[in-house]
Amino acid sequence: MARGGARAGAGRKSKAEEINLIEKLKPLEDIAYKALQTGLTIGDFPFVKLFYEYYAGKPTDHMDVTTQGERLNNVPQEIIIKDFTKK
């Protein structure tokens, strides 16, 4: 069982490897663009979603890890302070 730490092949690829991959993919650019254009033209949702995630940016995810969806309205301040001071 792996316990973390450095492993062969782990981590970010080197800049040279990224450039090499881009050079290999460059001849397919026109085909990929046409496929995206076709998907957008017919209104295929995954193509539309992909386009807008790159064009306008992916919406930020909001994660509630503290209240389990409940509101914290009218919580006495001493309770909040008490919870933060627990160790």
Beta strands, then each sheet from edge to edge (+ up, - down):
end
